[in-house]
Amino acid sequence: MDQAEFDRFADEYHDQHRENVAVTGEGPEYFAEYKIRKLRQIVDRGAIGVSRICDFGSGIGNSIPFFRTHFPQASLTSCDVSERSLALSKQRYPDSTNYLLIENDRIPAEPDAFDLVFSACVFHHIPHDEHAMWLRELYRITKPGGLIAIFEHNPLNPLTVHAVNTCPFDVNAKLVLARNLAQRLAEAGWASARIRYNLFFPRALALLRPIEDKLGWLPLGAQYVALARKF
């Protein structure tokens, strides 16, 4: 993971992201909350107790207010390789105190520290040959019975591919096929890996969004979530 690259884009990330997703009719906040709301549904359906959450690759903290809304009783730890991104996150949310700087390919957390590990559009920035290493590291810090939820862009969706190819922040990104990520989760020791696709309809078709839950099997959504457990 390239700290210098993320540090360089940190100050411009929010504006670039807003411009990049404008074609959908939504802003960055919609997509950030969508993921956390979806995560809450997944946790509730699985009856998974969550008291400590790790946001892996938390960036400038876009998910923080939505974790507060949907997981109000849980302790959130934001971790990232970019010291500048973490500094901006602290400026935006000064009452958030749990931050970890990832250094030397290691998350400075104790084993079995978290019930839930969350990652939002991070793995396409990590060289694919390093995925297994990071998935093992995330496995290390997750409690037995815990859940990992990795949201990623879907390379089978042409609009997603266009958005990534035209985003300066994603200049070195390499999208990840869902089946490959599921396989890497299994290779890293995670159990019961499964994929759910989401984000099928732009704002112009918002009336259709209530049926998205029934389309999770369809590999045409703009994004997907890879889920697995530590047993």
Secondary structure as the mmCIF struct_conf table of DSSP 4:
data_model
#
loop_
_struct_conf.conf_type_id
_struct_conf.id
_struct_conf.beg_label_comp_id
_struct_conf.beg_label_asym_id
_struct_conf.beg_label_seq_id
_struct_conf.end_label_comp_id
_struct_conf.end_label_asym_id
_struct_conf.end_label_seq_id
HELX_RH_AL_P HELX_RH_AL_P1 GLN A 3 ALA A 10
TURN_TY1_P TURN_TY1_P1 ASP A 11 GLU A 12
HELX_RH_AL_P HELX_RH_AL_P2 TYR A 13 VAL A 21
HELX_RH_3T_P HELX_RH_3T_P1 ALA A 22 THR A 24
TURN_TY1_P TURN_TY1_P2 GLY A 25 GLY A 25
HELX_RH_AL_P HELX_RH_AL_P3 PRO A 28 ARG A 45
TURN_TY1_P TURN_TY1_P3 GLY A 46 ALA A 47
BEND BEND1 SER A 51 SER A 51
STRN STRN1 ARG A 52 PHE A 56
TURN_TY1_P TURN_TY1_P4 GLY A 57 GLY A 57
TURN_TY1_P TURN_TY1_P5 GLY A 59 ILE A 60
TURN_TY1_P TURN_TY1_P6 ASN A 62 SER A 63
HELX_RH_AL_P HELX_RH_AL_P4 ILE A 64 HIS A 70
TURN_TY1_P TURN_TY1_P7 PRO A 72 GLN A 73
BEND BEND2 ALA A 74 ALA A 74
STRN STRN2 SER A 75 ASP A 80
BEND BEND3 VAL A 81 VAL A 81
HELX_RH_AL_P HELX_RH_AL_P5 GLU A 83 ARG A 92
TURN_TY1_P TURN_TY1_P8 PRO A 94 ASP A 95
STRN STRN3 TYR A 99 LEU A 101
STRN STRN4 GLU A 103 GLU A 103
TURN_TY1_P TURN_TY1_P9 ASN A 104 ASP A 105
STRN STRN5 ARG A 106 ARG A 106
TURN_TY1_P TURN_TY1_P10 PRO A 111 ASP A 112
STRN STRN6 PHE A 114 ALA A 120
BEND BEND4 CYS A 121 CYS A 121
HELX_RH_3T_P HELX_RH_3T_P2 PHE A 123 HIS A 125
BEND BEND5 ILE A 126 ILE A 126
HELX_RH_3T_P HELX_RH_3T_P3 HIS A 128 GLU A 130
HELX_RH_AL_P HELX_RH_AL_P6 HIS A 131 ARG A 140
TURN_TY1_P TURN_TY1_P11 ILE A 141 ILE A 141
STRN STRN7 THR A 142 HIS A 153
TURN_TY1_P TURN_TY1_P12 PRO A 155 LEU A 156
HELX_RH_AL_P HELX_RH_AL_P7 PRO A 158 ASN A 165
TURN_TY1_P TURN_TY1_P13 THR A 166 THR A 166
HELX_RH_3T_P HELX_RH_3T_P4 PRO A 168 ASP A 170
TURN_TY1_P TURN_TY1_P14 VAL A 171 ASN A 172
HELX_RH_AL_P HELX_RH_AL_P8 ALA A 178 GLU A 187
TURN_TY1_P TURN_TY1_P15 ALA A 188 GLY A 189
STRN STRN8 ALA A 191 ASN A 198
HELX_RH_3T_P HELX_RH_3T_P5 ARG A 203 LEU A 215
TURN_TY1_P TURN_TY1_P16 GLY A 216 TRP A 217
TURN_TY1_P TURN_TY1_P17 PRO A 219 LEU A 220
BEND BEND6 GLY A 221 ALA A 222
STRN STRN9 GLN A 223 ARG A 229
#
